[in-house]
Amino acid sequence: MMMEIDTLNRFMVSVTGAGAVRILMPPRGQLDKEAALNLAAYLVALSDPTRERFEEVFEAITNV
């Protein structure tokens, strides 16, 4: 059985008309892993929806 995924935009991540990503309710203190993944997914979805650059950047970060 698959775990239900919380898709709530709890940090209110959005994109401005100029294409800048905004976090209207930034996290305070610690994030649990699920909240961190949720925020990361929103950031990727809004900053690189076609994932043209994400894989390359992710690869570079994980190979440091």
N, C-alpha and C positions, 0 to 999 in steps of 0.2 A: 504494500500500500504506500502510495506517494504522500509525502508530507505536503500539507497545504501551504502555498506561498502567499505571504502577505504582500499585496501590491499597493498598499496605502502610501501615498506620497507624503509621509509624515514630516519631512523636512521642507516641504513646499519648494521643490526644485523646479525652476522654470527657465525659459529662455526669453530674453528681451527682443525687441524688434531689431536691434543691431546684431543679434546673434550671440550675445554674451550670456553665459549660464549664471543664474542667481540662485542662492540658497536663502530663502526668506526666513526660515526657522533653523539656523545652524545648530548642529548637535552641541550639547553642553556636557562636558565630562566624558565618561566612558560610553562606548557603544558595544552592545553584544554583537556576536558574529552575524546574526540575522539582520539587525539594523544596519550594520556596516555594509553587508551585501546589498540590501535594499537601496541605500544611499548610492553605492557604487553603480548599481544598475541604472538608477535614474540619471546619474551624471553621464554615463556612457550613452544611454538612450537619447539624451538631449544634446550632448556635445558631438556625438559621432554616430547618428542613427543608422548609417549604412555600414558602420564599422570599417571604414576605409583605412583608418590609422590605428584603431584600437589594438588589433592583434600585434602590430609592430611595436607599439609603445609598451603593451603588456609583456611581450617577450623581452624587451630591453630591461624593464624593471625587474622581472623575475630572474634574469641572468646576471644581476649585479653581483 
